[in-house]
Amino acid sequence: MYIIKKGMEYFFPEIDKRLLDEAMQYLSGKEQKIFENMSKYDQSHSLEVYKKLKNTELKNDKLYLRLALLHDCGKGKVSLVTRIFHKFGLKTILKNHTLNGYKKIKNIDKELSILIKNHHNKNYSDKMSIFQKCDDES
């Protein structure tokens, strides 16, 4: 059932315009361009993570709200098949998405780029654990 749901989200991503407008206020112009170049699926996912994070104790943490929006910016526009293989633990180009995202952001915001590089690392920090829970649920 999960795969079917994710497949539907991949082919028919929903972007809440109001939520998008609200979220874009946290990003600089360069960061907005990076967000706009993400796949619609990743944009939709990132907005869901952002929305969930707004319901946690990190709701006013601008750095983590920006992380929610840009954490997957290193994925590029990959196929659904690649995403499924990655989800099942097979080596794909998505394995390096955290490092790719770090490289995209490092000259814009070093602190954010470090969080992007570490957003899958368990026990990184208490704040990251909250973020990861929101990411996993989205």
Long-range contacts (C-beta under 8 A, 24 or more apart in sequence): 3-84, 6-83, 6-87, 7-80, 9-41, 9-44, 9-45, 10-41, 10-80, 10-83, 11-80, 13-39, 13-40, 13-41, 13-43, 13-44, 14-44, 15-40, 15-43, 15-44, 15-47, 16-47, 19-47, 19-50, 19-51, 20-47, 23-47, 23-50, 23-65, 23-69, 26-62, 26-65, 26-66, 26-69, 27-66, 27-69, 27-70, 28-108, 28-109, 30-108, 31-66, 31-69, 31-70, 31-105, 31-108, 31-109, 34-70, 34-73, 34-104, 34-105, 35-69, 35-70, 35-73, 37-73, 38-72, 38-73, 38-75, 39-75, 39-76, 39-77, 39-78, 42-72, 42-73, 42-75, 45-72, 45-138, 46-70, 46-71, 46-72, 48-138, 49-131, 49-134, 49-135, 49-138, 52-134, 52-137, 52-138, 53-130, 53-131, 53-134, 56-130, 56-134, 57-130, 58-127, 58-130, 58-131, 61-127, 63-111, 63-112, 63-115, 64-115, 64-127, 64-130, 64-131, 66-109, 66-112, 67-112, 67-115, 67-116, 67-119, 67-131, 68-131, 68-134, 68-135, 70-101, 70-105, 70-112, 70-116, 71-101, 71-115, 71-116, 71-119, 71-131, 71-135, 72-97, 72-101, 73-100, 73-101, 73-104, 73-105, 73-116, 74-98, 74-99, 74-100, 74-101, 74-102, 74-103, 74-104, 74-116, 75-100, 75-101, 76-100
